[in-house]
Amino acid sequence: MTARDRSVPKGSVQRLVIDSKVLKRNLLGDPARREIAVYVPAEQSGAGLPLLLDLVGYTSGGPAHVNWRAFGENMPERLDRLIAAKAMQPVMVAMPDCFTRLGGNQYINSAVMGRWEDFLIDEMLPFVEKRFGCGGEGRRAVFGKSSGGYGAMVQGLRRPDIWSAVACHSGDMGFEICYVHEFPGTLRALAKHDGSIEKFVTTLETARKRGASDMHALMMLAMAATYDPAPDQYLGIRLPIDLETCELIPERWSNWLAWDPLTLVESHADNLKRLKALYIDCGSLDQYNLVFGARRLHRALERRGVRHRYDEFPDNHSDVDYRMDESLPYLAKALG
């Protein structure tokens, strides 16, 4: 817990609205109008400052990072403290709403979920940079935790022409470790609804209370719509398993694995060499087993000569935003 220092100069949060063209008519029926919460440091207009993109985890949306938090800090408060202590230079931070009907986002283009990579790079980024005069070539970083960490890592792997620094906190990777063990529980959740994805989703959407097991099942449906979209199915969802035996279907599962950072690094490692900074961390007690994927990625990067910082810490997957005290100054310093 970090005690709030009331004397710290406070930055402002400006809430922008963008009407996306690339998100229109997505198969989930999600709105194309999106809010972007933008942090501006105290006594700054934003002009000439580096720009960081904050990608949130599953079940959250960017503007949630500006909400009041009991016994802790939201993102603006954390930035205010770090900047006031001169632990990091002033930066702008954009926090876009990328929430979807299926509970979250992996921040890649999907025929079902929507063209989220295109939204971030082709629409959101120039919109914010033009408004504040911030960012620009060599002055952009992307960071996130969990699904947001995955999104940041994939952005770095695919788009070093846009991003100059990346921080991945507890990001999804090592899919056979972090996802496969979730499939039996997903089938049990569907079985309560005659095995129907449609019945499961519509029931969950109208439920007064949603249990943790149901949210885990919904997460796996979101992953299916992201990595292996099937536009001819209900909400574009088809699981990569036999619905009776839970056996993996190789041709479908291969579509998932193609998006695993451990797969992408095999062909995109040279892109990471173009980054000014790459930060990866994960809790050694991560309950989703993500630390094993993080260790594998660390080794893969070492073998390929990709400069990066890799940290493990004695904690699990939950309530670890304090790790951003390490990553945010690291990114800001790299951007100069």
C-alpha positions in Angstrom: 0.0 0.0 0.0 1.3 3.5 -0.9 0.2 6.4 1.3 -1.2 9.3 -0.7 0.9 12.4 -0.5 -1.7 15.3 -0.7 1.1 17.8 -1.4 2.2 16.2 -4.7 1.3 18.4 -7.7 -1.6 16.8 -9.5 -1.8 16.3 -13.2 -5.2 16.4 -15.0 -7.2 13.8 -16.8 -8.9 14.8 -20.0 -11.6 12.6 -21.4 -11.8 12.5 -25.2 -14.3 10.7 -27.4 -13.4 9.2 -30.8 -15.8 7.7 -33.4 -13.9 4.8 -34.8 -14.3 3.8 -38.5 -12.5 0.5 -38.2 -14.6 -0.7 -35.3 -17.9 -0.1 -37.0 -20.2 -3.1 -37.7 -18.1 -5.5 -35.6 -19.7 -8.8 -35.1 -20.2 -8.4 -31.4 -22.3 -5.3 -31.9 -19.9 -3.3 -29.7 -20.0 0.5 -29.9 -17.6 2.2 -32.3 -17.6 5.4 -30.2 -14.8 5.1 -27.6 -13.6 7.2 -24.7 -9.9 7.8 -24.1 -8.8 9.1 -20.7 -5.6 11.0 -21.2 -3.3 11.9 -18.3 -1.5 15.3 -18.6 1.3 16.0 -16.0 1.0 19.0 -13.6 1.9 22.3 -15.2 2.2 20.7 -18.6 0.2 21.1 -21.8 1.4 17.8 -23.2 3.4 19.4 -26.1 6.7 17.7 -26.7 6.2 15.0 -24.1 6.6 11.3 -24.7 3.3 9.3 -25.0 2.6 6.0 -23.2 -0.3 3.8 -24.1 -1.9 1.9 -21.1 -3.5 -1.4 -22.1 -5.7 -2.9 -19.3 -6.4 -6.5 -18.4 -9.4 -8.6 -19.1 -12.7 -7.4 -17.6 -11.5 -3.8 -17.4 -11.4 -0.7 -19.6 -8.8 2.1 -19.9 -10.8 4.8 -18.1 -11.2 2.5 -15.1 -7.5 3.3 -14.4 -8.5 6.8 -13.3 -11.0 5.6 -10.7 -10.5 6.2 -7.0 -8.9 3.2 -5.2 -9.1 2.3 -1.6 -5.6 1.8 0.0 -3.9 2.4 -3.3 -3.3 4.6 -6.2 -4.9 4.9 -9.6 -2.8 5.6 -12.6 -2.8 9.4 -12.4 -1.9 9.3 -8.7 1.0 6.9 -9.4 2.3 9.1 -12.2 2.0 12.2 -10.1 4.0 10.6 -7.3 6.8 9.2 -9.6 7.1 12.5 -11.5 7.1 14.6 -8.3 9.8 12.4 -6.8 11.8 12.8 -10.0 11.8 9.0 -10.4 10.6 9.6 -13.9 10.3 12.5 -16.4 6.8 13.9 -17.2 4.9 11.8 -19.8 1.5 11.7 -21.3 -0.5 8.5 -20.8 -3.5 7.5 -23.0 -6.0 5.0 -21.5 -8.5 4.0 -24.2 -11.7 2.1 -23.6 -11.3 -1.2 -25.4 -13.9 -3.2 -23.5 -16.0 -5.7 -25.5 -19.2 -7.7 -25.1 -17.0 -10.8 -24.3 -15.4 -9.1 -21.4 -12.1 -7.8 -22.6 -9.5 -7.5 -25.4 -6.2 -8.9 -26.6 -5.6 -5.8 -28.7 -5.1 -7.6 -32.1 -7.2 -7.5 -35.2 -10.0 -10.1 -35.3 -12.8 -10.7 -37.8 -15.1 -11.0 -34.8 -13.8 -8.9 -31.9 -12.9 -6.0 -34.2 -9.8 -4.4 -35.7 -8.3 -3.3 -32.4 -4.7 -3.0 -33.6 -5.8 -0.7 -36.4 -7.9 1.3 -33.9 -5.0 1.9 -31.6 -2.4 2.7 -34.2 -4.3 4.3 -37.1 -7.0 6.1 -35.1 -6.4 6.5 -31.4 -2.7 7.3 -31.6 -2.9 10.2 -34.2 -6.0 11.5 -32.5 -4.3 11.9 -29.2 -1.0 13.1 -30.6 -2.6 15.8 -32.7 -4.7 17.0 -29.8 -1.8 17.4 -27.4 1.3 17.7 -29.6 2.9 14.7 -27.8 4.5 11.5 -28.8 5.7 11.0 -32.4 8.4 8.8 -33.9 10.8 7.5 -31.2 8.7 8.9 -28.4 6.0 6.3 -28.0 5.7 3.3 -25.5 3.1 0.8 -24.8 2.6 -1.1 -21.5 0.0 -3.3 -19.8 -0.7 -6.2 -17.4 -2.2 -9.6 -18.1 -4.2 -9.2 -21.4 -2.8 -5.7 -21.5 0.7 -7.2 -21.1 0.0 -9.6 -23.9 -1.2 -6.7 -26.1 1.9 -4.6 -25.4 4.2 -7.6 -26.2 2.4 -8.3 -29.5 2.5 -4.7 -30.4 6.2 -4.6 -29.9 6.7 -7.8 -31.8 4.6 -6.6 -34.8 4.9 -2.8 -34.9 8.4 -1.5 -33.9 7.8 1.2 -36.5 5.2 2.7 -34.1 6.4 1.8 -30.6 9.9 2.5 -29.3 9.5 0.9 -25.9 7.4 -1.9 -24.4 6.6 -3.1 -20.9 4.8 -6.4 -20.4 3.5 -7.3 -16.9 2.3 -10.9 -16.4 1.3 -11.1 -20.1 -0.5 -14.1 -21.6 2.1 -16.4 -23.2 2.9 -20.1 -23.3 -0.7 -20.9 -24.4 -0.5 -24.6 -23.8 0.2 -23.8 -20.1 -2.0 -20.8 -19.4 -5.1 -21.7 -21.5 -5.4 -25.5 -21.9 -6.1 -26.1 -18.2 -9.1 -23.7 -18.5 -10.9 -25.8 -21.1 -12.4 -28.4 -18.8 -14.0 -25.7 -16.6 -15.3 -24.0 -19.8 -17.1 -27.2 -20.9 -18.5 -27.6 -17.4 -19.9 -24.1 -17.5 -21.4 -24.6 -20.9 -22.9 -28.0 -19.8 -25.2 -26.1 -17.4 -26.7 -24.5 -20.6 -27.1 -27.6 -22.7 -23.6 -27.1 -24.1 -24.8 -24.0 -25.9 -22.5 -21.0 -26.2 -25.5 -18.8 -27.1 -27.5 -19.8 -24.0 -24.4 -19.4 -21.8 -23.6 -15.9 -23.0 -27.2 -14.6 -23.0 -27.8 -16.0 -19.5 -24.6 -14.5 -18.2 -25.4 -11.1 -19.7 -28.7 -10.9 -17.8 -27.5 -12.6 -14.6 -27.7 -10.5 -11.4 -24.5 -12.1 -10.2 -21.6 -13.7 -12.2 -19.4 -16.3 -10.6 -15.7 -16.6 -11.0 -16.0 -19.9 -12.9 -18.4 -18.3 -15.4 -16.1 -15.4 -16.0 -13.2 -17.7 -16.6 -15.4 -19.5 -19.2 -16.3 -16.2 -20.8 -12.7 -15.3 -21.0 -12.0 -18.5 -23.0 -14.8 -17.7 -25.4 -13.2 -14.2 -25.8 -9.9 -15.8 -26.6 -11.5 -18.1 -29.1 -13.1 -15.1 -30.9 -9.7 -13.4 -30.9 -7.3 -16.1 -32.0 -9.6 -18.3 -34.1 -12.6 -16.2 -35.2 -15.4 -18.0 -36.9 -17.8 -15.4 -38.3 -20.4 -18.0 -39.2 -20.8 -19.1 -35.6 -22.7 -17.4 -32.8 -20.7 -14.3 -31.9 -17.9 -15.8 -34.0 -17.0 -18.3 -31.3 -15.7 -21.8 -31.8 -13.6 -23.6 -29.2 -10.4 -25.5 -30.3 -11.5 -28.6 -28.5 -13.9 -31.5 -28.9 -16.9 -30.5 -26.8 -17.4 -34.0 -25.5 -13.9 -35.2 -24.8 -12.0 -31.8 -24.4 -9.4 -33.0 -26.8 -7.6 -30.3 -28.7 -8.5 -30.0 -32.4 -5.0 -29.5 -34.0 -6.0 -27.3 -36.9 -8.0 -24.9 -34.6 -5.4 -25.0 -31.8 -2.7 -24.1 -34.3 -4.6 -20.8 -35.0 -4.3 -20.0 -31.3 -0.6 -20.9 -31.1 0.2 -18.6 -34.1 -0.6 -15.7 -31.8 1.4 -16.9 -28.8 4.3 -14.6 -28.1 6.5 -17.7 -27.9 5.6 -18.4 -31.5 5.8 -14.9 -32.7 9.2 -14.3 -31.3 10.6 -17.0 -33.6 9.9 -14.9 -36.7 9.7 -11.4 -35.2 12.7 -11.2 -32.8 14.5 -8.8 -35.0 11.6 -6.4 -34.6 12.3 -6.3 -30.9 15.9 -5.4 -31.5 14.7 -2.1 -32.9 13.1 -1.1 -29.5 14.9 1.3 -27.2 13.6 -0.7 -24.2 11.8 -3.9 -23.5 10.7 -4.7 -20.0 9.1 -8.1 -19.0 8.1 -9.3 -15.5 5.9 -11.8 -13.9 5.2 -13.1 -10.3 6.8 -16.3 -9.4 3.5 -17.4 -7.8 1.3 -16.5 -10.8 -1.9 -18.6 -10.4 -2.3 -18.7 -14.2 1.1 -20.2 -14.7 2.2 -17.3 -16.8 5.7 -17.2 -15.1 6.6 -20.3 -17.1 5.8 -18.7 -20.4 7.7 -15.5 -19.3 10.8 -17.6 -18.5 10.6 -19.2 -21.9 10.3 -15.9 -23.6 13.3 -14.6 -21.6 15.4 -17.5 -22.7 14.3 -17.1 -26.3 15.2 -13.4 -26.2 18.6 -14.2 -24.7 19.3 -16.8 -27.4 18.4 -14.3 -30.1 20.5 -11.4 -28.6 17.5 -9.2 -27.9 18.3 -6.6 -25.2 15.7 -6.6 -22.5 15.1 -6.4 -18.7 13.4 -9.5 -17.1 12.2 -9.5 -13.5 10.5 -12.0 -11.3 9.0 -11.1 -8.0 7.5 -13.1 -5.2 3.8 -12.5 -5.8 0.9 -13.8 -7.8 -1.2 -12.3 -10.7 -3.5 -10.1 -8.6 -3.0 -6.6 -7.3 0.5 -6.1 -8.7 0.2 -2.6 -10.1 3.0 -1.6 -7.8 5.3 -3.2 -10.4 4.7 -0.2 -12.6 7.0 1.7 -10.2 9.7 -0.2 -12.0 8.4 -0.2 -15.6 7.1 3.3 -16.0 10.4 5.1 -15.2 12.2 2.5 -17.3 10.1 3.4 -20.3 10.2 7.1 -19.8 14.0 7.1 -19.5 14.3 5.2 -22.8 12.1 7.7 -24.6 14.2 10.6 -23.4 
